[in-house]
C-alpha cells in the first residue's frame, strides 16, 4: 500500500468509527442515563428481532452519514476516501 492509499483508508476508518459509535447507542441497557441515542435508536427489551435488526442498521447508517458528512465539510475536494 502507498502513503496515499493509507490516507484514504484512514478517512474511511473514521466514517466506520462513526457507524460503530452509533451502533453502541442501540444498547438501551448500556449506561442509559448517558446514552443520548437511546431515544432514537435504542433497542429495548421485548423488541422483535426483525425490528431490532432494522433499528441497528438505521443506527449504523446514521453514524456513518454523520461522520462522513463532517469529513465532507472539512476535507478539501479530492482528499477524502470517496473522492
trRosetta pair geometry for C-beta under 8 A, 3 or more apart (Angstrom, degrees):
i j d omega theta_ij theta_ji phi_ij phi_ji
1 5 4.6 -124 -166 88 91 132
1 6 5.8 108 137 -57 121 84
1 9 7.6 -7 -166 -17 146 144
2 5 4.6 100 54 7 77 102
2 6 7.0 -135 98 -6 43 86
3 6 5.5 -53 -151 33 34 114
3 7 6.6 36 152 -21 65 101
4 7 5.8 -52 -153 31 33 111
4 8 6.8 25 152 -12 64 104
5 8 5.9 -57 -150 39 34 106
5 9 6.2 37 151 -21 66 107
6 9 5.5 -53 -146 37 32 114
6 10 6.5 40 152 -27 63 101
7 10 5.6 -49 -154 27 33 115
7 11 7.0 27 153 -13 63 100
7 79 7.7 -65 141 -171 125 79
8 11 5.9 -52 -152 35 38 107
8 12 6.5 39 149 -17 66 105
8 80 7.4 87 -130 156 78 30
8 81 4.2 119 -175 -109 83 71
9 12 5.6 -55 -149 39 35 113
9 13 6.2 41 151 -24 67 105
9 81 7.0 106 -71 -108 21 122
10 13 5.5 -52 -149 33 32 115
10 14 6.7 37 151 -23 63 99
11 14 5.6 -44 -151 27 38 115
11 15 6.9 38 151 -16 63 101
11 71 5.9 125 -161 -161 105 150
11 75 6.9 29 -124 -74 143 154
11 79 7.8 134 -53 134 157 73
11 80 5.2 -152 152 -148 158 65
11 81 4.4 -168 82 -26 107 99
12 15 5.7 -54 -154 36 36 111
12 16 6.4 34 150 -16 68 106
12 81 4.1 106 -53 -102 90 175
12 82 8.0 120 -87 -43 90 80
13 16 5.6 -54 -145 40 34 111
13 17 6.2 43 151 -26 65 103
14 17 5.4 -50 -150 32 32 117
14 18 6.8 38 149 -21 62 98
14 67 5.8 -169 138 173 80 124
14 71 6.4 122 96 -68 133 134
15 18 5.6 -47 -156 28 35 114
15 19 6.9 37 146 -17 63 101
15 64 5.4 49 169 -152 91 74
15 67 4.7 166 -121 102 49 118
15 68 4.6 41 -121 -69 119 87
15 71 6.7 -75 -67 8 96 143
15 81 7.5 -114 5 38 132 134
16 19 5.4 -49 -153 34 39 115
16 20 6.4 41 148 -20 67 103
16 64 7.0 9 -96 -108 36 95
17 20 5.5 -52 -147 36 35 113
17 21 6.3 39 153 -23 65 103
17 67 6.7 146 73 -121 77 163
18 21 5.7 -51 -147 33 31 114
18 22 6.6 25 157 -12 64 105
18 63 4.3 174 141 164 72 81
18 64 5.7 140 88 -94 105 28
18 66 5.5 -160 180 75 133 91
18 67 2.6 -150 -30 -31 155 132
18 68 7.2 -139 50 -20 150 65
18 70 8.0 165 -87 26 149 122
19 22 6.2 -60 -151 40 29 105
19 23 6.3 35 150 -26 64 108
19 60 4.6 37 -169 -165 99 73
19 61 7.4 32 -123 -64 101 17
19 63 4.1 144 -106 91 30 113
19 64 4.0 18 -71 -58 106 87
19 67 7.2 -89 -28 19 64 131
20 23 5.4 -53 -148 31 32 116
20 24 6.9 39 153 -24 63 97
20 60 7.9 29 -69 -125 32 85
20 63 6.9 -154 30 136 30 154
21 24 5.9 -48 -159 24 33 112
21 25 7.4 39 143 -22 59 100
21 63 5.5 166 64 -144 80 132
22 25 5.3 -43 -164 21 46 122
22 26 7.9 60 143 -30 62 86
22 37 6.3 165 -147 -121 68 161
22 41 6.9 42 172 57 92 160
22 59 4.6 -171 141 169 98 82
22 60 6.3 169 85 -94 108 27
22 62 5.3 -168 -171 83 160 94
22 63 2.8 -151 9 -60 125 115
22 64 7.8 -98 30 -15 134 56
22 66 7.1 126 -55 25 135 132
23 26 5.9 -33 -171 4 47 114
23 56 6.4 44 -139 -161 88 82
23 59 5.5 132 -95 110 44 114
23 60 5.1 29 -73 -81 102 83
23 63 6.5 -76 -23 4 70 153
24 27 6.2 -44 -174 19 52 110
24 30 6.8 -86 176 89 86 153
25 35 5.8 149 -135 -168 70 102
25 36 7.5 -50 -127 69 122 57
25 37 2.8 0 -168 77 140 143
25 38 6.6 -134 -175 -58 80 50
25 40 7.6 2 145 66 133 96
25 41 5.4 67 110 73 109 112
25 42 6.8 -89 155 -75 73 69
25 59 5.8 -162 70 -157 103 133
26 37 7.5 -48 -52 121 41 121
26 41 5.3 -65 -88 136 73 96
26 42 6.2 153 -151 -123 35 32
26 43 4.8 26 175 -4 91 103
26 52 7.8 103 177 -164 126 81
26 55 6.1 133 -131 125 114 104
26 56 5.2 27 -109 -100 169 73
26 59 5.0 -148 -58 14 104 165
27 30 4.0 42 110 3 120 117
27 35 7.6 -134 79 -114 71 155
27 42 7.5 -50 80 -139 17 77
27 43 7.1 -19 -91 46 30 94
28 32 6.1 31 173 -101 62 107
28 35 7.3 -169 -131 88 40 156
28 38 5.1 102 -122 -144 74 107
28 42 3.8 86 -86 -179 96 112
28 43 5.9 -142 -15 66 105 43
28 44 5.1 1 20 -89 168 56
28 45 7.7 -118 68 -20 129 66
29 32 6.6 -37 -132 -49 22 106
29 45 7.9 60 -54 -46 115 98
30 35 6.4 98 88 -66 77 137
31 34 4.3 -31 154 46 115 109
31 35 5.5 132 94 -38 81 93
32 35 5.5 -53 -129 29 33 115
32 38 5.7 59 -142 -81 76 169
32 42 7.9 62 -125 -132 91 148
35 38 4.3 79 107 -36 114 107
35 42 6.9 99 126 -88 133 117
36 39 7.8 -45 176 21 44 99
37 40 5.4 -71 -161 51 62 103
37 41 5.2 -25 166 44 103 99
37 42 6.6 144 117 -52 69 80
37 59 6.9 86 170 -136 136 116
38 41 7.6 -86 -119 65 17 55
38 42 3.4 38 -158 -62 60 140
39 42 6.5 33 -33 7 18 117
40 59 7.9 129 110 -100 96 91
40 62 8.0 -149 134 147 132 178
41 55 5.6 151 -159 179 73 93
41 56 7.9 115 177 -91 109 31
41 58 6.2 -160 -118 95 112 101
41 59 3.8 119 176 -84 154 109
41 62 7.0 -147 -55 31 146 145
42 55 8.0 -44 79 169 18 140
43 47 5.0 -113 -166 42 81 157
43 52 4.8 65 -142 -130 136 92
43 55 5.4 152 -78 89 96 144
43 56 6.9 -9 -46 -58 138 87
44 47 5.4 118 60 -38 65 106
47 51 5.4 -123 177 90 92 115
47 52 4.8 116 115 -67 118 94
47 55 7.2 -35 174 9 151 146
48 51 4.5 82 65 12 90 108
48 52 6.8 -155 93 -10 43 88
49 52 5.5 -57 -148 35 30 114
49 53 6.5 33 154 -21 65 102
50 53 5.6 -47 -150 31 34 114
50 54 6.7 33 151 -17 63 103
51 54 5.6 -54 -151 37 35 112
51 55 6.3 34 151 -19 67 105
52 55 5.7 -53 -145 37 32 111
52 56 6.2 33 155 -20 66 106
53 56 5.8 -55 -145 37 29 111
53 57 6.4 29 156 -17 64 107
54 57 5.8 -55 -148 38 30 110
54 58 6.3 32 153 -20 64 107
55 58 5.6 -55 -148 37 31 113
55 59 6.3 31 155 -20 66 104
56 59 5.8 -52 -146 34 31 109
56 60 6.4 31 154 -18 63 106
57 60 5.7 -55 -148 37 32 112
57 61 6.3 32 154 -18 65 107
58 61 5.7 -56 -148 37 31 112
58 62 6.3 32 154 -20 65 106
59 62 5.7 -52 -147 35 32 112
59 63 6.4 32 155 -18 64 106
60 63 5.9 -56 -150 36 30 111
60 64 6.4 28 155 -17 64 108
61 64 5.8 -57 -146 38 30 110
61 65 6.1 25 158 -15 67 110
62 65 6.0 -59 -143 41 27 107
62 66 6.1 30 157 -22 64 109
63 66 5.7 -54 -145 34 28 112
63 67 6.4 20 161 -11 64 107
64 67 6.2 -61 -149 41 27 104
64 68 5.9 20 158 -14 65 115
65 68 5.8 -58 -137 44 27 109
65 69 5.9 32 161 -25 65 108
66 69 6.0 -54 -145 33 23 110
66 70 6.7 25 154 -17 59 105
67 70 5.8 -56 -156 34 32 113
67 71 6.6 26 152 -14 66 106
68 71 5.7 -56 -149 39 35 109
68 72 6.2 40 152 -25 68 104
68 82 7.7 32 -153 3 120 139
69 72 5.5 -50 -145 33 33 115
69 73 6.6 29 155 -17 63 104
70 73 6.0 -60 -155 35 30 107
70 74 6.3 11 156 -7 66 115
71 74 5.8 -67 -139 46 34 102
71 75 5.2 16 173 -8 77 117
71 80 5.6 119 141 -119 114 125
72 75 6.8 -45 -111 43 20 97
72 80 6.6 -24 -92 -48 58 168
75 79 4.6 -148 179 84 106 108
75 80 4.5 122 93 -60 156 95
76 79 5.0 67 64 1 76 131
77 83 6.5 152 -176 -135 54 142
78 83 4.8 -170 -116 143 26 144
79 83 6.5 42 30 29 28 151
80 83 4.9 104 56 -17 76 106
